[in-house]
Amino acid sequence: MGFELESLYQAMTFALVDLVAGNEQERGVDIGTRGDTARIRVLESTGEVVMTVYGTGYSEVGEQFVLSCLKRLSVQRLGELHKTPLKKAAPLTLAKG
């Protein structure tokens, strides 16, 4: 079993959305494309749009998505996050071979 980066990126994206919008309910994602341009909308279970971003290509859409999330975080919420302890990893033992 290998580690899948795509799954990691997806989990990171939804964790960022949960920080901004709260994690009380399920959300959906609506993606529309026209040529190289994409529109991504994050929807609440009621269909209400939480956020919308536009961009050309994965890098630009990803950057706009992150910026949109960061702009929605309040100073108070950032302070709370700063106090949240990180999990400490167990030391890794590398196999010789």
PAZAMAR-738771 format. One record per residue: residue in one letter; residue number from 0; z negated, x, y negated of N, C-alpha, C in turn. Coordinates in pm, whole numbers, plus 32768, in hexadecimal, padded with zeros to 4 digits. Layout:
<rs>
<r><fidren>A</fidren><vonu>NUM</vonu><n_pz>Z</n_pz><n_px>X</n_px><n_py>Y</n_py><ca_pz>Z</ca_pz><ca_px>X</ca_px><ca_py>Y</ca_py><c_pz>Z</c_pz><c_px>X</c_px><c_py>Y</c_py></r>
...
</rs>
This chain:
<rs>
<r><fidren>M</fidren><vonu>0</vonu><n_pz>8000</n_pz><n_px>8055</n_px><n_py>8076</n_py><ca_pz>8000</ca_pz><ca_px>8000</ca_px><ca_py>8000</ca_py><c_pz>8000</c_pz><c_px>8059</c_px><c_py>7F84</c_py></r>
<r><fidren>G</fidren><vonu>1</vonu><n_pz>8065</n_pz><n_px>8048</n_px><n_py>7F31</n_py><ca_pz>806E</ca_pz><ca_px>8096</ca_px><ca_py>7EB6</ca_py><c_pz>803C</c_pz><c_px>8048</c_px><c_py>7E3E</c_py></r>
<r><fidren>F</fidren><vonu>2</vonu><n_pz>8030</n_pz><n_px>808F</n_px><n_py>7DD1</n_py><ca_pz>8003</ca_pz><ca_px>8052</ca_px><ca_py>7D55</ca_py><c_pz>807E</c_pz><c_px>8027</c_px><c_py>7D07</c_py></r>
<r><fidren>E</fidren><vonu>3</vonu><n_pz>8086</n_pz><n_px>7FA8</n_px><n_py>7CE0</n_py><ca_pz>80FB</ca_pz><ca_px>7F73</ca_px><ca_py>7C9D</ca_py><c_pz>80E4</c_pz><c_px>7F6D</c_px><c_py>7C06</c_py></r>
<r><fidren>L</fidren><vonu>4</vonu><n_pz>8133</n_pz><n_px>7FBB</n_px><n_py>7BBC</n_py><ca_pz>8125</ca_pz><ca_px>7FBE</ca_px><ca_py>7B2B</ca_py><c_pz>8148</c_pz><c_px>7F38</c_px><c_py>7AEB</c_py></r>
<r><fidren>E</fidren><vonu>5</vonu><n_pz>81AB</n_pz><n_px>7EF2</n_px><n_py>7B20</n_py><ca_pz>81D1</ca_pz><ca_px>7E70</ca_px><ca_py>7AE8</ca_py><c_pz>815C</c_pz><c_px>7E0F</c_px><c_py>7AEB</c_py></r>
<r><fidren>S</fidren><vonu>6</vonu><n_pz>8111</n_pz><n_px>7E0E</n_px><n_py>7B59</n_py><ca_pz>809D</ca_pz><ca_px>7DB6</ca_px><ca_py>7B64</ca_py><c_pz>8031</c_pz><c_px>7DDF</c_px><c_py>7B00</c_py></r>
<r><fidren>L</fidren><vonu>7</vonu><n_pz>8020</n_pz><n_px>7E62</n_px><n_py>7AED</n_py><ca_pz>7FC0</ca_pz><ca_px>7E93</ca_px><ca_py>7A8B</ca_py><c_pz>7FE6</c_pz><c_px>7E66</c_px><c_py>79FF</c_py></r>
<r><fidren>Y</fidren><vonu>8</vonu><n_pz>8065</n_pz><n_px>7E76</n_px><n_py>79DA</n_py><ca_pz>8093</ca_pz><ca_px>7E4D</ca_px><ca_py>7955</ca_py><c_pz>8082</c_pz><c_px>7DB8</c_px><c_py>793F</c_py></r>
<r><fidren>Q</fidren><vonu>9</vonu><n_pz>809E</n_pz><n_px>7D6A</n_px><n_py>79A6</n_py><ca_pz>808D</ca_pz><ca_px>7CD9</ca_px><ca_py>799C</ca_py><c_pz>7FFA</c_pz><c_px>7CB7</c_px><c_py>7988</c_py></r>
<r><fidren>A</fidren><vonu>10</vonu><n_pz>7FA2</n_pz><n_px>7CF5</n_px><n_py>79D4</n_py><ca_pz>7F13</ca_pz><ca_px>7CDC</ca_px><ca_py>79C7</ca_py><c_pz>7EE1</c_pz><c_px>7D06</c_px><c_py>793D</c_py></r>
<r><fidren>M</fidren><vonu>11</vonu><n_pz>7F11</n_pz><n_px>7D76</n_px><n_py>7909</n_py><ca_pz>7EEA</ca_pz><ca_px>7DA4</ca_px><ca_py>7884</ca_py><c_pz>7F17</c_pz><c_px>7D41</c_px><c_py>7818</c_py></r>
<r><fidren>T</fidren><vonu>12</vonu><n_pz>7F8F</n_pz><n_px>7D0F</n_px><n_py>7826</n_py><ca_pz>7FC4</ca_pz><ca_px>7CB0</ca_px><ca_py>77C5</ca_py><c_pz>7F6F</c_pz><c_px>7C32</c_px><c_py>77C0</c_py></r>
<r><fidren>F</fidren><vonu>13</vonu><n_pz>7F51</n_pz><n_px>7BFB</n_px><n_py>7835</n_py><ca_pz>7F02</ca_pz><ca_px>7B80</ca_px><ca_py>7837</ca_py><c_pz>7E71</c_pz><c_px>7B99</c_px><c_py>780D</c_py></r>
<r><fidren>A</fidren><vonu>14</vonu><n_pz>7E3C</n_pz><n_px>7C10</n_px><n_py>7826</n_py><ca_pz>7DB6</ca_pz><ca_px>7C31</ca_px><ca_py>77F6</ca_py><c_pz>7DB5</c_pz><c_px>7C35</c_px><c_py>775E</c_py></r>
<r><fidren>L</fidren><vonu>15</vonu><n_pz>7E20</n_pz><n_px>7C6A</n_px><n_py>7722</n_py><ca_pz>7E2B</ca_pz><ca_px>7C6F</ca_px><ca_py>7690</ca_py><c_pz>7E34</c_pz><c_px>7BE2</c_px><c_py>7656</c_py></r>
<r><fidren>V</fidren><vonu>16</vonu><n_pz>7E82</n_pz><n_px>7B8C</n_px><n_py>7695</n_py><ca_pz>7E8C</ca_pz><ca_px>7B01</ca_px><ca_py>7667</ca_py><c_pz>7E05</c_pz><c_px>7ABB</c_px><c_py>7674</c_py></r>
<r><fidren>D</fidren><vonu>17</vonu><n_pz>7DBD</n_pz><n_px>7AD4</n_px><n_py>76E2</n_py><ca_pz>7D39</ca_pz><ca_px>7A98</ca_px><ca_py>76F4</ca_py><c_pz>7CD8</c_pz><c_px>7AC5</c_px><c_py>7687</c_py></r>
<r><fidren>L</fidren><vonu>18</vonu><n_pz>7CE0</n_pz><n_px>7B43</n_px><n_py>765C</n_py><ca_pz>7C8A</ca_pz><ca_px>7B74</ca_px><ca_py>75F0</ca_py><c_pz>7CA4</c_pz><c_px>7B28</c_px><c_py>756F</c_py></r>
<r><fidren>V</fidren><vonu>19</vonu><n_pz>7D21</n_pz><n_px>7B08</n_px><n_py>7557</n_py><ca_pz>7D48</ca_pz><ca_px>7AC6</ca_px><ca_py>74DB</ca_py><c_pz>7D30</c_pz><c_px>7A30</c_px><c_py>74E0</c_py></r>
<r><fidren>A</fidren><vonu>20</vonu><n_pz>7D5C</n_pz><n_px>79F0</n_px><n_py>754B</n_py><ca_pz>7D5C</ca_pz><ca_px>795E</ca_px><ca_py>7552</ca_py><c_pz>7CE7</c_pz><c_px>7926</c_px><c_py>75A0</c_py></r>
<r><fidren>G</fidren><vonu>21</vonu><n_pz>7C98</n_pz><n_px>797A</n_px><n_py>75DD</n_py><ca_pz>7C2D</ca_pz><ca_px>7949</ca_px><ca_py>7633</ca_py><c_pz>7C63</c_pz><c_px>7932</c_px><c_py>76BF</c_py></r>
<r><fidren>N</fidren><vonu>22</vonu><n_pz>7C0D</n_pz><n_px>7931</n_px><n_py>7720</n_py><ca_pz>7C3C</ca_pz><ca_px>7923</ca_px><ca_py>77AA</ca_py><c_pz>7C05</c_pz><c_px>78A6</c_px><c_py>77ED</c_py></r>
<r><fidren>E</fidren><vonu>23</vonu><n_pz>7BFA</n_pz><n_px>783B</n_px><n_py>779F</n_py><ca_pz>7BC3</ca_pz><ca_px>77C0</ca_px><ca_py>77D6</ca_py><c_pz>7C25</c_pz><c_px>7773</c_px><c_py>782F</c_py></r>
<r><fidren>Q</fidren><vonu>24</vonu><n_pz>7CA5</n_pz><n_px>7788</n_px><n_py>781B</n_py><ca_pz>7D05</ca_pz><ca_px>7736</ca_px><ca_py>7865</ca_py><c_pz>7D7F</c_pz><c_px>7786</c_px><c_py>788E</c_py></r>
<r><fidren>E</fidren><vonu>25</vonu><n_pz>7DCD</n_pz><n_px>774B</n_px><n_py>78E6</n_py><ca_pz>7E49</ca_pz><ca_px>7788</ca_px><ca_py>7913</ca_py><c_pz>7EB0</c_pz><c_px>7787</c_px><c_py>78A3</c_py></r>
<r><fidren>R</fidren><vonu>26</vonu><n_pz>7F06</n_pz><n_px>77E9</n_px><n_py>78A2</n_py><ca_pz>7F72</ca_pz><ca_px>77F1</ca_px><ca_py>7840</ca_py><c_pz>7FF6</c_pz><c_px>7803</c_px><c_py>7886</c_py></r>
<r><fidren>G</fidren><vonu>27</vonu><n_pz>805E</n_pz><n_px>77DB</n_px><n_py>7841</n_py><ca_pz>80E4</ca_pz><ca_px>77F0</ca_px><ca_py>7873</ca_py><c_pz>8131</c_pz><c_px>7848</c_px><c_py>7812</c_py></r>
<r><fidren>V</fidren><vonu>28</vonu><n_pz>81A0</n_pz><n_px>787C</n_px><n_py>7841</n_py><ca_pz>81F6</ca_pz><ca_px>78D0</ca_px><ca_py>77EF</ca_py><c_pz>8282</c_pz><c_px>7896</c_px><c_py>77F5</c_py></r>
<r><fidren>D</fidren><vonu>29</vonu><n_pz>82BD</n_pz><n_px>7881</n_px><n_py>7780</n_py><ca_pz>8346</ca_pz><ca_px>784F</ca_px><ca_py>7776</ca_py><c_pz>839B</c_pz><c_px>78BF</c_px><c_py>773B</c_py></r>
<r><fidren>I</fidren><vonu>30</vonu><n_pz>8404</n_pz><n_px>78E4</n_px><n_py>7783</n_py><ca_pz>845A</ca_pz><ca_px>7951</ca_px><ca_py>7755</ca_py><c_pz>84E7</c_pz><c_px>791B</c_px><c_py>7740</c_py></r>
<r><fidren>G</fidren><vonu>31</vonu><n_pz>851B</n_pz><n_px>7933</n_px><n_py>76C9</n_py><ca_pz>85A5</ca_pz><ca_px>790E</ca_px><ca_py>76AA</ca_py><c_pz>85F2</c_pz><c_px>798A</c_px><c_py>7680</c_py></r>
<r><fidren>T</fidren><vonu>32</vonu><n_pz>866E</n_pz><n_px>7993</n_px><n_py>76AB</n_py><ca_pz>86BF</ca_pz><ca_px>7A07</ca_px><ca_py>7686</ca_py><c_pz>8745</c_pz><c_px>79DA</c_px><c_py>764F</c_py></r>
<r><fidren>R</fidren><vonu>33</vonu><n_pz>877B</n_pz><n_px>7A2E</n_px><n_py>75F9</n_py><ca_pz>8803</ca_pz><ca_px>7A1C</ca_px><ca_py>75C6</ca_py><c_pz>8839</c_pz><c_px>7AA8</c_px><c_py>75AF</c_py></r>
<r><fidren>G</fidren><vonu>34</vonu><n_pz>8892</n_pz><n_px>7AD3</n_px><n_py>7608</n_py><ca_pz>88C1</ca_pz><ca_px>7B5D</ca_px><ca_py>7602</ca_py><c_pz>884E</c_pz><c_px>7BBA</c_px><c_py>7621</c_py></r>
<r><fidren>D</fidren><vonu>35</vonu><n_pz>8837</n_pz><n_px>7C1C</n_px><n_py>75CA</n_py><ca_pz>87C8</ca_pz><ca_px>7C7B</ca_px><ca_py>75DC</ca_py><c_pz>8746</c_pz><c_px>7C4B</c_px><c_py>759B</c_py></r>
<r><fidren>T</fidren><vonu>36</vonu><n_pz>874C</n_pz><n_px>7BDC</n_px><n_py>7553</n_py><ca_pz>86D6</ca_pz><ca_px>7BAC</ca_px><ca_py>750B</ca_py><c_pz>8686</c_pz><c_px>7B4D</c_px><c_py>7564</c_py></r>
<r><fidren>A</fidren><vonu>37</vonu><n_pz>8602</n_pz><n_px>7B5E</n_px><n_py>7560</n_py><ca_pz>85A9</ca_pz><ca_px>7B0A</ca_px><ca_py>75B0</ca_py><c_pz>8541</c_pz><c_px>7AC9</c_px><c_py>7556</c_py></r>
<r><fidren>R</fidren><vonu>38</vonu><n_pz>8519</n_pz><n_px>7A51</n_px><n_py>757F</n_py><ca_pz>84AA</ca_pz><ca_px>7A0B</ca_px><ca_py>753E</ca_py><c_pz>8445</c_pz><c_px>79EC</c_px><c_py>75AC</c_py></r>
<r><fidren>I</fidren><vonu>39</vonu><n_pz>83CB</n_pz><n_px>7A15</n_px><n_py>7595</n_py><ca_pz>8361</ca_pz><ca_px>79FB</ca_px><ca_py>75F6</ca_py><c_pz>82F7</c_pz><c_px>79A5</c_px><c_py>75B2</c_py></r>
<r><fidren>R</fidren><vonu>40</vonu><n_pz>82D7</n_pz><n_px>7936</n_px><n_py>75F3</n_py><ca_pz>826D</ca_pz><ca_px>78DE</ca_px><ca_py>75C0</ca_py><c_pz>81FF</c_pz><c_px>78D5</c_px><c_py>7629</c_py></r>
<r><fidren>V</fidren><vonu>41</vonu><n_pz>8184</n_pz><n_px>78E3</n_px><n_py>75FD</n_py><ca_pz>8110</ca_pz><ca_px>78CF</ca_px><ca_py>7653</ca_py><c_pz>80DF</c_pz><c_px>7842</c_px><c_py>7639</c_py></r>
<r><fidren>L</fidren><vonu>42</vonu><n_pz>80D5</n_pz><n_px>77F2</n_px><n_py>76A3</n_py><ca_pz>80B3</ca_pz><ca_px>7765</ca_px><ca_py>7698</ca_py><c_pz>802E</c_pz><c_px>7745</c_px><c_py>76DB</c_py></r>
<r><fidren>E</fidren><vonu>43</vonu><n_pz>7FDF</n_pz><n_px>76EF</n_px><n_py>769B</n_py><ca_pz>7F68</ca_pz><ca_px>76BA</ca_px><ca_py>76DB</ca_py><c_pz>7F93</c_pz><c_px>7655</c_px><c_py>7745</c_py></r>
<r><fidren>S</fidren><vonu>44</vonu><n_pz>7F36</n_pz><n_px>762B</n_px><n_py>7799</n_py><ca_pz>7F57</ca_pz><ca_px>75CB</ca_px><ca_py>7803</ca_py><c_pz>7F85</c_pz><c_px>7546</c_px><c_py>77C9</c_py></r>
<r><fidren>T</fidren><vonu>45</vonu><n_pz>7F61</n_pz><n_px>7529</n_px><n_py>774C</n_py><ca_pz>7F8A</ca_pz><ca_px>74AD</ca_px><ca_py>7709</ca_py><c_pz>8019</c_pz><c_px>74B6</c_px><c_py>76D2</c_py></r>
<r><fidren>G</fidren><vonu>46</vonu><n_pz>8052</n_pz><n_px>752F</n_px><n_py>76D6</n_py><ca_pz>80D8</ca_pz><ca_px>7543</ca_px><ca_py>769E</ca_py><c_pz>80D7</c_pz><c_px>757A</c_px><c_py>7611</c_py></r>
<r><fidren>E</fidren><vonu>47</vonu><n_pz>805F</n_pz><n_px>7581</n_px><n_py>75D4</n_py><ca_pz>8053</ca_pz><ca_px>75B7</ca_px><ca_py>754C</ca_py><c_pz>8071</c_pz><c_px>764D</c_px><c_py>754D</c_py></r>
<r><fidren>V</fidren><vonu>48</vonu><n_pz>80BE</n_pz><n_px>7679</n_px><n_py>74E9</n_py><ca_pz>80E5</ca_pz><ca_px>7705</ca_px><ca_py>74E0</ca_py><c_pz>8072</c_pz><c_px>7757</c_px><c_py>74A5</c_py></r>
<r><fidren>V</fidren><vonu>49</vonu><n_pz>8047</n_pz><n_px>77BE</n_px><n_py>74ED</n_py><ca_pz>7FDE</ca_pz><ca_px>7818</ca_px><ca_py>74BF</ca_py><c_pz>801A</c_pz><c_px>7884</c_px><c_py>7466</c_py></r>
<r><fidren>M</fidren><vonu>50</vonu><n_pz>808B</n_pz><n_px>78BD</n_px><n_py>7492</n_py><ca_pz>80D0</ca_pz><ca_px>7922</ca_px><ca_py>7442</ca_py><c_pz>8161</c_pz><c_px>792C</c_px><c_py>746D</c_py></r>
<r><fidren>T</fidren><vonu>51</vonu><n_pz>81B4</n_pz><n_px>795A</n_px><n_py>740F</n_py><ca_pz>8242</ca_pz><ca_px>796E</ca_px><ca_py>7427</ca_py><c_pz>8269</c_pz><c_px>79F5</c_px><c_py>73F0</c_py></r>
<r><fidren>V</fidren><vonu>52</vonu><n_pz>82B5</n_pz><n_px>7A42</n_px><n_py>743E</n_py><ca_pz>82E9</ca_pz><ca_px>7AC2</ca_px><ca_py>740E</ca_py><c_pz>837E</c_pz><c_px>7ACA</c_px><c_py>742E</c_py></r>
<r><fidren>Y</fidren><vonu>53</vonu><n_pz>83C5</n_pz><n_px>7B17</n_px><n_py>73DC</n_py><ca_pz>8454</ca_pz><ca_px>7B2C</ca_px><ca_py>73ED</ca_py><c_pz>8470</c_pz><c_px>7BC1</c_px><c_py>73EE</c_py></r>
<r><fidren>G</fidren><vonu>54</vonu><n_pz>84D9</n_pz><n_px>7BE9</n_px><n_py>7431</n_py><ca_pz>8501</ca_pz><ca_px>7C75</ca_px><ca_py>742E</ca_py><c_pz>857D</c_pz><c_px>7C8C</c_px><c_py>747F</c_py></r>
<r><fidren>T</fidren><vonu>55</vonu><n_pz>85B3</n_pz><n_px>7D05</n_px><n_py>746F</n_py><ca_pz>8629</ca_pz><ca_px>7D2F</ca_px><ca_py>74B8</ca_py><c_pz>85FE</c_pz><c_px>7D99</c_px><c_py>751C</c_py></r>
<r><fidren>G</fidren><vonu>56</vonu><n_pz>8608</n_pz><n_px>7D7D</n_px><n_py>759A</n_py><ca_pz>85E1</ca_pz><ca_px>7DDB</ca_px><ca_py>7602</ca_py><c_pz>854C</c_pz><c_px>7DD6</c_px><c_py>7620</c_py></r>
<r><fidren>Y</fidren><vonu>57</vonu><n_pz>8529</n_pz><n_px>7E0E</n_px><n_py>7694</n_py><ca_pz>849E</ca_pz><ca_px>7E0A</ca_px><ca_py>76C1</ca_py><c_pz>843F</c_pz><c_px>7E51</c_px><c_py>7662</c_py></r>
<r><fidren>S</fidren><vonu>58</vonu><n_pz>8467</n_pz><n_px>7EC5</n_px><n_py>7631</n_py><ca_pz>840D</ca_pz><ca_px>7F13</ca_px><ca_py>75DB</ca_py><c_pz>83EA</c_pz><c_px>7EC8</c_px><c_py>755C</c_py></r>
<r><fidren>E</fidren><vonu>59</vonu><n_pz>844F</n_pz><n_px>7E8F</n_px><n_py>751A</n_py><ca_pz>8435</ca_pz><ca_px>7E49</ca_px><ca_py>749C</ca_py><c_pz>83E3</c_pz><c_px>7DCA</c_px><c_py>74B4</c_py></r>
<r><fidren>V</fidren><vonu>60</vonu><n_pz>8404</n_pz><n_px>7D7F</n_px><n_py>751B</n_py><ca_pz>83B9</ca_pz><ca_px>7D04</ca_px><ca_py>7538</ca_py><c_pz>8329</c_pz><c_px>7D28</c_px><c_py>755C</c_py></r>
<r><fidren>G</fidren><vonu>61</vonu><n_pz>8316</n_pz><n_px>7D90</n_px><n_py>75AD</n_py><ca_pz>828F</ca_pz><ca_px>7DBB</ca_px><ca_py>75D0</ca_py><c_pz>823F</c_pz><c_px>7DE6</c_px><c_py>7557</c_py></r>
<r><fidren>E</fidren><vonu>62</vonu><n_pz>827E</n_pz><n_px>7E31</n_px><n_py>74FE</n_py><ca_pz>823B</ca_pz><ca_px>7E5E</ca_px><ca_py>7484</ca_py><c_pz>8214</c_pz><c_px>7DE8</c_px><c_py>742C</c_py></r>
<r><fidren>Q</fidren><vonu>63</vonu><n_pz>826E</n_pz><n_px>7D89</n_px><n_py>741C</n_py><ca_pz>8250</ca_pz><ca_px>7D12</ca_px><ca_py>73CB</ca_py><c_pz>81E1</c_pz><c_px>7CC0</c_px><c_py>740A</c_py></r>
<r><fidren>F</fidren><vonu>64</vonu><n_pz>81DF</n_pz><n_px>7CB9</n_px><n_py>748D</n_py><ca_pz>8179</ca_pz><ca_px>7C6F</ca_px><ca_py>74D4</ca_py><c_pz>80EF</c_pz><c_px>7CAE</c_px><c_py>74BC</c_py></r>
<r><fidren>V</fidren><vonu>65</vonu><n_pz>80E7</n_pz><n_px>7D32</n_px><n_py>74CA</n_py><ca_pz>8068</ca_pz><ca_px>7D77</ca_px><ca_py>74B4</ca_py><c_pz>803B</c_pz><c_px>7D69</c_px><c_py>7423</c_py></r>
<r><fidren>L</fidren><vonu>66</vonu><n_pz>8096</n_pz><n_px>7D7B</n_px><n_py>73C3</n_py><ca_pz>8073</ca_pz><ca_px>7D6D</ca_px><ca_py>7337</ca_py><c_pz>8042</c_pz><c_px>7CE1</c_px><c_py>7317</c_py></r>
<r><fidren>S</fidren><vonu>67</vonu><n_pz>8084</n_pz><n_px>7C7D</n_px><n_py>734F</n_py><ca_pz>805A</ca_pz><ca_px>7BF3</ca_px><ca_py>7339</ca_py><c_pz>7FCC</c_pz><c_px>7BDC</c_px><c_py>736C</c_py></r>
<r><fidren>C</fidren><vonu>68</vonu><n_pz>7FAD</n_pz><n_px>7C12</n_px><n_py>73E1</n_py><ca_pz>7F26</ca_pz><ca_px>7C04</ca_px><ca_py>7419</ca_py><c_pz>7EC0</c_pz><c_px>7C4D</c_px><c_py>73C3</c_py></r>
<r><fidren>L</fidren><vonu>69</vonu><n_pz>7EDE</n_pz><n_px>7CC9</n_px><n_py>739D</n_py><ca_pz>7E7E</ca_pz><ca_px>7D18</ca_px><ca_py>734F</ca_py><c_pz>7E63</c_pz><c_px>7CDA</c_px><c_py>72C7</c_py></r>
<r><fidren>K</fidren><vonu>70</vonu><n_pz>7EC9</n_pz><n_px>7C9F</n_px><n_py>728A</n_py><ca_pz>7EB5</ca_pz><ca_px>7C61</ca_px><ca_py>7207</ca_py><c_pz>7E5C</c_pz><c_px>7BE5</c_px><c_py>720F</c_py></r>
<r><fidren>R</fidren><vonu>71</vonu><n_pz>7E4F</n_pz><n_px>7BAB</n_px><n_py>7285</n_py><ca_pz>7DFD</ca_pz><ca_px>7B34</ca_px><ca_py>7296</ca_py><c_pz>7D6B</c_pz><c_px>7B53</c_px><c_py>72B7</c_py></r>
<r><fidren>L</fidren><vonu>72</vonu><n_pz>7D4E</n_pz><n_px>7BD1</n_px><n_py>72D8</n_py><ca_pz>7CC5</ca_pz><ca_px>7BF7</ca_px><ca_py>72F7</ca_py><c_pz>7C75</c_pz><c_px>7C09</c_px><c_py>7276</c_py></r>
<r><fidren>S</fidren><vonu>73</vonu><n_pz>7C04</n_pz><n_px>7BC9</n_px><n_py>726F</n_py><ca_pz>7BAF</ca_pz><ca_px>7BD4</ca_px><ca_py>71F8</ca_py><c_pz>7B5B</c_pz><c_px>7C53</c_px><c_py>71FF</c_py></r>
<r><fidren>V</fidren><vonu>74</vonu><n_pz>7B28</n_pz><n_px>7C7D</n_px><n_py>718E</n_py><ca_pz>7AD0</ca_pz><ca_px>7CF2</ca_px><ca_py>7188</ca_py><c_pz>7A54</c_pz><c_px>7CD7</c_px><c_py>71DD</c_py></r>
<r><fidren>Q</fidren><vonu>75</vonu><n_pz>7A21</n_pz><n_px>7C5E</n_px><n_py>71D7</n_py><ca_pz>79AB</ca_pz><ca_px>7C3A</ca_px><ca_py>7226</ca_py><c_pz>79C9</c_pz><c_px>7C48</c_px><c_py>72BC</c_py></r>
<r><fidren>R</fidren><vonu>76</vonu><n_pz>7A3C</n_pz><n_px>7C17</n_px><n_py>72E7</n_py><ca_pz>7A60</ca_pz><ca_px>7C20</ca_px><ca_py>7375</ca_py><c_pz>7A74</c_pz><c_px>7CB1</c_px><c_py>739F</c_py></r>
<r><fidren>L</fidren><vonu>77</vonu><n_pz>7AB0</n_pz><n_px>7D02</n_px><n_py>7349</n_py><ca_pz>7AC0</ca_pz><ca_px>7D90</ca_px><ca_py>7367</ca_py><c_pz>7A38</c_pz><c_px>7DD4</c_px><c_py>7377</c_py></r>
<r><fidren>G</fidren><vonu>78</vonu><n_pz>79D8</n_pz><n_px>7DAE</n_px><n_py>7322</n_py><ca_pz>7951</ca_pz><ca_px>7DE3</ca_px><ca_py>732F</ca_py><c_pz>7912</c_pz><c_px>7DBF</c_px><c_py>73B4</c_py></r>
<r><fidren>E</fidren><vonu>79</vonu><n_pz>7926</n_pz><n_px>7D43</n_px><n_py>73E0</n_py><ca_pz>78F1</ca_pz><ca_px>7D17</ca_px><ca_py>7461</ca_py><c_pz>7932</c_pz><c_px>7D67</c_px><c_py>74D2</c_py></r>
<r><fidren>L</fidren><vonu>80</vonu><n_pz>79B5</n_pz><n_px>7D7B</n_px><n_py>74C9</n_py><ca_pz>79FC</ca_pz><ca_px>7DC6</ca_px><ca_py>7531</ca_py><c_pz>79CE</c_pz><c_px>7E57</c_px><c_py>7535</c_py></r>
<r><fidren>H</fidren><vonu>81</vonu><n_pz>79B1</n_pz><n_px>7E8E</n_px><n_py>74C1</n_py><ca_pz>7985</ca_pz><ca_px>7F19</ca_px><ca_py>74BB</ca_py><c_pz>7901</c_pz><c_px>7F2C</c_px><c_py>7506</c_py></r>
<r><fidren>K</fidren><vonu>82</vonu><n_pz>78AD</n_pz><n_px>7EC7</n_px><n_py>7507</n_py><ca_pz>782C</ca_pz><ca_px>7ECE</ca_px><ca_py>754A</ca_py><c_pz>7835</c_pz><c_px>7EB3</c_px><c_py>75E0</c_py></r>
<r><fidren>T</fidren><vonu>83</vonu><n_pz>78A7</n_pz><n_px>7E82</n_px><n_py>760E</n_py><ca_pz>78B8</ca_pz><ca_px>7E64</ca_px><ca_py>769C</ca_py><c_pz>78C5</c_pz><c_px>7EE5</c_px><c_py>76EB</c_py></r>
<r><fidren>P</fidren><vonu>84</vonu><n_pz>786C</n_pz><n_px>7EFD</n_px><n_py>774A</n_py><ca_pz>7874</ca_pz><ca_px>7F7B</ca_px><ca_py>7796</ca_py><c_pz>78EC</c_pz><c_px>7F7B</c_px><c_py>77F5</c_py></r>
<r><fidren>L</fidren><vonu>85</vonu><n_pz>7925</n_pz><n_px>7FF1</n_px><n_py>7804</n_py><ca_pz>7992</ca_pz><ca_px>8003</ca_px><ca_py>7863</ca_py><c_pz>7958</c_pz><c_px>8021</c_px><c_py>78ED</c_py></r>
<r><fidren>K</fidren><vonu>86</vonu><n_pz>799F</n_pz><n_px>7FFA</n_px><n_py>7954</n_py><ca_pz>7975</ca_pz><ca_px>801D</ca_px><ca_py>79DB</ca_py><c_pz>798C</c_pz><c_px>80B2</c_px><c_py>79EE</c_py></r>
<r><fidren>K</fidren><vonu>87</vonu><n_pz>792D</n_pz><n_px>80F2</n_px><n_py>7A2C</n_py><ca_pz>793B</ca_pz><ca_px>8181</ca_px><ca_py>7A46</ca_py><c_pz>7979</c_pz><c_px>8192</c_px><c_py>7AD0</c_py></r>
<r><fidren>A</fidren><vonu>88</vonu><n_pz>79DF</n_pz><n_px>81E1</n_px><n_py>7AD6</n_py><ca_pz>7A26</ca_pz><ca_px>81F6</ca_px><ca_py>7B54</ca_py><c_pz>79D8</c_pz><c_px>8255</c_px><c_py>7BAD</c_py></r>
<r><fidren>A</fidren><vonu>89</vonu><n_pz>79E0</n_pz><n_px>823C</n_px><n_py>7C2D</n_py><ca_pz>79A9</ca_pz><ca_px>8299</ca_px><ca_py>7C8E</ca_py><c_pz>7A02</c_pz><c_px>8315</c_px><c_py>7C90</c_py></r>
<r><fidren>P</fidren><vonu>90</vonu><n_pz>79C8</n_pz><n_px>838A</n_px><n_py>7CA6</n_py><ca_pz>7A1B</ca_pz><ca_px>8403</ca_px><ca_py>7CA9</ca_py><c_pz>7A82</c_pz><c_px>83FC</c_px><c_py>7D1A</c_py></r>
<r><fidren>L</fidren><vonu>91</vonu><n_pz>7AF9</n_pz><n_px>842B</n_px><n_py>7CFD</n_py><ca_pz>7B63</ca_pz><ca_px>842E</ca_px><ca_py>7D62</ca_py><c_pz>7B5D</c_pz><c_px>84B0</c_px><c_py>7DAF</c_py></r>
<r><fidren>T</fidren><vonu>92</vonu><n_pz>7B6F</n_pz><n_px>84A7</n_px><n_py>7E30</n_py><ca_pz>7B77</ca_pz><ca_px>851E</ca_px><ca_py>7E83</ca_py><c_pz>7C08</c_pz><c_px>852E</c_px><c_py>7EAE</c_py></r>
<r><fidren>L</fidren><vonu>93</vonu><n_pz>7C43</n_pz><n_px>859C</n_px><n_py>7E89</n_py><ca_pz>7CCF</ca_pz><ca_px>85B3</ca_px><ca_py>7EAC</ca_py><c_pz>7CD8</c_pz><c_px>85F5</c_px><c_py>7F35</c_py></r>
<r><fidren>A</fidren><vonu>94</vonu><n_pz>7D30</n_pz><n_px>85BF</n_px><n_py>7F84</n_py><ca_pz>7D44</ca_pz><ca_px>85F9</ca_px><ca_py>800B</ca_py><c_pz>7D93</c_pz><c_px>8679</c_px><c_py>8000</c_py></r>
<r><fidren>K</fidren><vonu>95</vonu><n_pz>7D6A</n_pz><n_px>86DD</n_px><n_py>8047</n_py><ca_pz>7DB3</ca_pz><ca_px>875C</ca_px><ca_py>8048</ca_py><c_pz>7E1D</c_pz><c_px>8754</c_px><c_py>80B3</c_py></r>
<r><fidren>G</fidren><vonu>96</vonu><n_pz>7E8F</n_pz><n_px>8788</n_px><n_py>8095</n_py><ca_pz>7EF4</ca_pz><ca_px>8781</ca_px><ca_py>80FD</ca_py><c_pz>7F73</c_pz><c_px>87B1</c_px><c_py>80D5</c_py></r>
</rs>
